[in-house]
Amino acid sequence: IYFKQSGKNYFALAFQNQSGGYEVRNRYFKGCIPPKDITIVCNESDECNVFEGFMDYLSYLTLKEENSPVLSPVEKVDHIILNSVLSLSKALKPLKEYRCVTCFFDHDKGGETAQKELKKHIPGLLDGSRLYQHFNDLNDYLRSRSLPASKRQIKPLKDVPRKPGSRRRLR
């Protein structure tokens, strides 16, 4: 998206939400063109992944493009992007419709609080953040992969446990 602010021209990546607003990011700016809302990517699945923000969702897609064996196939699962942990309440109703929900929240106070709150409403909630346990978020994990092996501090990833009876497992 291209925009003008205080007489200066700027551009940024824009990610549309359910209400027609946009999350806007560039190197210097992180904001929203209202209205603020969640984003739902529907693949008609009974499983759903939940992300705090669209950069983590795009990181997930990038990891899948690399044929990462630790994540569910993208085309067979729905995705809800909160676009802010403050939007969690907007996601509760659609999330209750899923048989299996996995969250990929940040390892910070906001992410931990959001996960605890979501677990109150989705008792079988799975924690996908274990995949990047040594990083703040999925995007940080993805970016670390570009570091030389000698600078990486990545331990082997372990499977995220699935609900009993789940048809798919992470490998």
ZADO-211048 format. One record per residue (C-alpha): residue in one letter; x, y, z. Coordinates in steps of 0.25 Angstrom, whole numbers, padded with zeros to 4 digits, always signed. Layout:
# ZADO-211048
AXYZ/...
# end
This chain:
# ZADO-211048
I+0000+0000+0000/Y+0005+0014-0003/F+0001+0025+0006/K+0004+0040+0010/Q+0006+0045+0024/S+0010+0059+0028/G+0013+0062+0013/K+0022+0050+0011/N+0020+0038+0002/Y+0022+0024+0009/F+0019+0010+0005/A+0017-0003+0014/L+0011-0017+0013/A-0004-0017+0016/F-0011-0029+0021/Q-0027-0028+0020/N-0036-0032+0032/Q-0050-0037+0032/S-0056-0023+0033/G-0048-0017+0021/G-0038-0011+0029/Y-0023-0013+0028/E-0011-0016+0037/V+0001-0008+0031/R+0015-0011+0033/N+0028-0006+0028/R+0042-0004+0034/Y+0038+0008+0041/F+0023+0007+0044/K+0014-0003+0050/G-0001+0001+0050/C-0015-0001+0045/I-0024+0006+0035/P-0038+0004+0042/P-0046-0003+0045/K-0038-0013+0053/D-0042-0027+0053/I-0037-0042+0052/T-0034-0049+0038/I-0039-0063+0035/V-0033-0071+0025/C-0044-0082+0022/N-0040-0095+0016/E-0053-0102+0021/S-0045-0110+0031/D-0049-0115+0045/E-0035-0111+0050/C-0030-0097+0052/N-0017-0090+0055/V-0017-0076+0062/F-0006-0066+0060/E-0004-0053+0068/G+0000-0045+0055/F+0001-0046+0040/M+0016-0047+0040/D+0015-0060+0048/Y+0005-0065+0039/L+0014-0061+0027/S+0025-0068+0034/Y+0017-0080+0035/L+0014-0080+0021/T+0029-0079+0017/L+0033-0090+0026/K+0022-0099+0019/E+0027-0094+0006/E+0041-0100+0010/N+0033-0113+0013/S+0036-0112+0028/P+0032-0126+0034/V+0028-0120+0047/L+0016-0112+0042/S+0002-0117+0038/P-0001-0116+0023/V-0006-0101+0020/E-0017-0105+0010/K-0024-0114+0020/V-0025-0105+0032/D-0032-0092+0035/H-0024-0080+0040/I-0029-0068+0049/I-0019-0056+0050/L-0023-0048+0062/N-0015-0036+0057/S-0014-0032+0072/V-0016-0040+0085/L-0026-0030+0088/S-0035-0036+0078/L-0035-0049+0084/S-0050-0048+0088/K-0054-0046+0073/A-0048-0060+0070/L-0055-0068+0081/K-0068-0070+0074/P-0062-0076+0061/L-0051-0084+0069/K-0061-0091+0077/E-0066-0098+0064/Y-0053-0105+0062/R-0049-0119+0066/C-0035-0116+0068/V-0028-0102+0071/T-0013-0099+0071/C-0008-0085+0075/F+0005-0080+0071/F+0006-0068+0081/D+0018-0060+0085/H+0027-0064+0097/D+0024-0051+0104/K+0014-0046+0114/G+0003-0043+0104/G+0005-0056+0097/E+0004-0064+0110/T-0008-0056+0115/A-0015-0058+0102/Q-0012-0073+0102/K-0017-0075+0116/E-0030-0067+0113/L-0032-0075+0100/K-0030-0088+0108/K-0042-0085+0117/H-0051-0085+0105/I-0044-0096+0097/P-0040-0107+0107/G-0032-0115+0097/L-0024-0104+0092/L-0010-0108+0087/D+0002-0099+0088/G+0009-0098+0075/S+0019-0088+0081/R+0028-0100+0086/L+0033-0101+0072/Y+0040-0088+0074/Q+0042-0089+0089/H+0056-0082+0088/F+0050-0070+0080/N+0040-0059+0083/D+0031-0063+0072/L+0030-0071+0059/N+0036-0060+0050/D+0048-0059+0059/Y+0050-0074+0058/L+0049-0072+0042/R+0059-0061+0042/S+0069-0068+0050/R+0070-0079+0040/S+0077-0069+0031/L+0089-0068+0041/P+0101-0077+0039/A+0100-0090+0046/S+0111-0086+0056/K+0102-0074+0061/R+0089-0082+0062/Q+0084-0086+0076/I+0073-0095+0071/K+0070-0108+0078/P+0063-0120+0070/L+0048-0117+0069/K+0039-0127+0075/D+0025-0130+0071/V+0013-0122+0076/P+0004-0132+0083/R-0010-0133+0076/K-0023-0136+0082/P-0027-0151+0083/G-0034-0155+0071/S-0027-0145+0062/R-0026-0149+0048/R-0012-0142+0045/R+0000-0142+0054/L+0012-0133+0052/R+0025-0141+0049/
# end
